[in-house]
Amino acid sequence: MHDIISSPANTKIKNLVKLIEKSAERKEQNLIVIEGKREIDLAIQSGFEIETIFVCTDIAGELSYPNQQIITRAVFEKIAYRENSDGLIALAKPKHLSLAEIKLNANPLLIILEAVEKPGNLGAILRTADAADADAVIICDSKTDLYNPNTIRASIGCIFTKQVIAANTDEVLNWLKGKNITPYSAALTATKNYTETNLDKPCAIVMGTEADGLSEKWLTNAEQIKIPMLGKIDSLNVSTSCAIIVFEAVRKRNLTH
């Protein structure tokens, strides 16, 4: 029989709230917060080390997880940060992969993001990476916590299904060169459309922020490509643009196999 935590003042619950709210706390304790059964199950399937799973049986029903801690509905409502949540929140150890640890297919397809700021955009791009079965997502000069609870939520757990690496731009450029992977930078200044490129070979799709685009380093060290805009605006949301180009790469690869 599990002990049941029934007070929001419990030290474990107070610590969990700090971890949800503060990136610095997550970094110091080397823990991430995962809410939702689907996301937790994907983390477990992908080999993430789970420290504790807080389960509200009033909502989730009777479940059996390792390192499970039963909590009451009142306590869960104190810590839940999603609407219509399904009664589970987990603490897990993050994975910090290096470029050298990336496992590549014979014909790699990578997504590179420079200075990504919004957890929602990062989460949406991780969903694209999963759907397209990209090899990895590399974050250059990140301005956001990769395991921000909002990123995990926006990715619906795809941050656990893909190799995600943080590195600086120079390291990534050197690594790409060493692996003979061609980078293509999405840029408004490009003269070539994304459909006119060789995306069926080993390549990386490089995306910048919506506000500033890509740095000069990426613009000069990669072939520039663009999505033609036929209306009044000059660009799309970065996650939408990424999905369009990545799935063009998937389409071209399917045609050649």
N, C-alpha and C positions, 0 to 999 in steps of 0.2 A: 504494500500500500504506500503510495507516494504521499509525502508531506505536501500540504496545500498552502500556497502563499495567499493570504487573504487580505493583507494590508499593503496599500501603496507606499507606506513608510518603510517597508522591508528594505534592507540594505541592497539586496540584489536588484530590486526594482528601481531604487533610486539611482543605482549605478547604470542600469539599462537606459533610463531616461537621459542621463548625461551622455551616454554613447550615441543615442539617437540624435541628440541636439548639437553635439560638438565634435567637429572633425578632429581637433587637436586631441580630444580624449580618446577617440578611436585609434589615432596614430600611436599615442602613448601606450595604450593597452594592447595594441596590435590585434584589434577585434573589429569585426564588421557586424552590422545589424541587418537581418533578413526577415521581412514580414511576408507571410503567405505560403501556403502549402506547396504550390507549384514551384515557387522560387527556391524554397528550402530543399525540396526533392531534387531539383536540378543541381543545386550545390553539392548535395550528398553524392549524386550520380557522377559528378565531375571530380570527386575526390577532395573536396574542401573539408577541412577538419572542423567538426561542429563541437563547440564547447558546451552549450546549453540550448535546449529548445523549450521555450515557455508555451504551455498548451492550456488554453481555456476549454475544458471539456464541455462546458455549457454551449459553446459555439461550434467547436470542431468535432465533438463527439469523442468516443473512446479511441485513442490512438496509442501506438507503441513505437516510440522512437528511443534511440540511445540518448543518454544524458537528458532525459525529459524531466521538466519541472511543471507540475500542475499549478495553475493560478485561477483565481475566481474571475467572474465576469467583471466585477468592479475594478479589479487590478488590471485586467486586459484593456478595459476602456481608458485607463490612465495612460497606458503605454502605446496603444495602437496609433499609428500615424496615417493609416489609410482608411478610406470610407468602405463600408461593407466588407470589412476584413473577415477572414475565415478562422480566426482564433489561434494563430500560431506566429510566434516571433522567435528567431534563433540568433544566437551569438556564434560567430565562426571566425576562424583565422583566415586572413586574406592571403592570396598568392601574389608574390612579387617576382614575376618572371623577368629574365634578362634577354637581350637580343640573342645571345649565344644559345639560349635554351629553346628558342622557337623551333618547332617541328614543322617542316614544310613538305607539301605534296610535290610530285614531279613537276607540276605546272602551277606554281604558287599564284594565288590571288590575295593581295593584302589591302587593307584600308589603313591609311595614315591620316591622323587628325592633328592639326597644329593649333595649340593654344585654345583648345575647346573649353568653353566656360559654362554652358548650360547643361545641367544633368539630364534634362529632357531630351536634348539633341543627342547627347552621347548615348543615352538609353535607346533611342530610336535607331541610331546607326548600329548599335550592337545587335538589335533585332534583324537589321538588314544583313549584317555579317553572318548571323546564324542561318537565316533563310537562304542566303546565297552560298553557304558553306565556304566562306572565305577562310583562309588559313589562320589569320590573326588580325587584330586591331592594334596598331601602334599609336600611342599618344605622345606627341612631341611637345615639350615645354608646357605641360598641362597646367591649367589654372583652376582645375576642379579636383576634388577628391574622387578618385576613380570608383571607390566603393561607397559614395554618398548614398544613403538610403533611397533618395529620389532617383538616382541613376539605376539602382537595382530594380526599383519599381517600374521605371520607364522602359527598362530592357526586358521586363517580364522574366527575369532570370537568365537572359542570354549572356550577361557578363560572366556567368559561370560556365557556359558551354563553349566559349571561344578563348583562345590564347590572347590575353590583353597585357600589353607591355608599355611601360612608361620609359622614355629615353629622351636625350636631347637631339636636336636636328643633325648636328655634325656626326654623332654616333650612327644615326639611322642612315644618313647618306653613304657613309663608309660601308656600313653593313649591306645595304642594297647593292652597292658596286661589287662587293666581294661575292655576293650571291647571284650576280648577273640578273637582277630584277630591275626592270625599267619603271621609274616613277612617272606618273602622269598627273600634273597639277591642274585642278579645276580653277579656271581664272576668267574673269570678264574680259581681260585683255587678249585672250587667245584668239587666233585666227582659224584654228582647225576645230571642227565639230567632233564631239566624242565618238560619233559613229564612224569617223574616218581614220581611226587609230587601230593599232595592232593589239587589241586587248586580249587576244587569245594566246598570247605568250606570257611568260612570267612577268607580272606587273604589280604595281602598287598604285591605288587611286588615292591622291592626296587632296584633302579638303581643309579649308581654313575657316575662320570665324565669319559669320554673316556680316559683322560690322566692319572688319578690317581686311578680310580675305587672307591670302597667304603672304608670308614674308618674302623679301627679295631673294633670300637664299633658296627657297623652294621654287620660286618663279624662274630663276636662272639655272638651276640644277635639275630641272625636270621639263619634259615636253608639256606645253600648255594646251589644254583642251577646254571646250565650252559646250554647254547645252544651248542651242539657239532659242532665243526668246522671241515669240511671235506677237506678243501683246504689248502693253504699255509699260510693264515693269521690266527691270533688267536682270532679275535674279530670282531664284527659288530658295526656300528654306534649305539649310545645309543638309539636313537628313534626307529630304526629298531628292535633292541633287545627287547625293551619294547613292541612294537606291537606284536611280535611273542609270547612272554610269556603271555601277557594279553589276546590275542585271544585264546590261549590254555586254559586259565581259562574259557573263555566264552564257548568254545567247550565242556569242561568237565561239565559245569553247564547245558548246553542244553541236554547233554546225561542223566543227572540224573533227568530231569523234563519232 
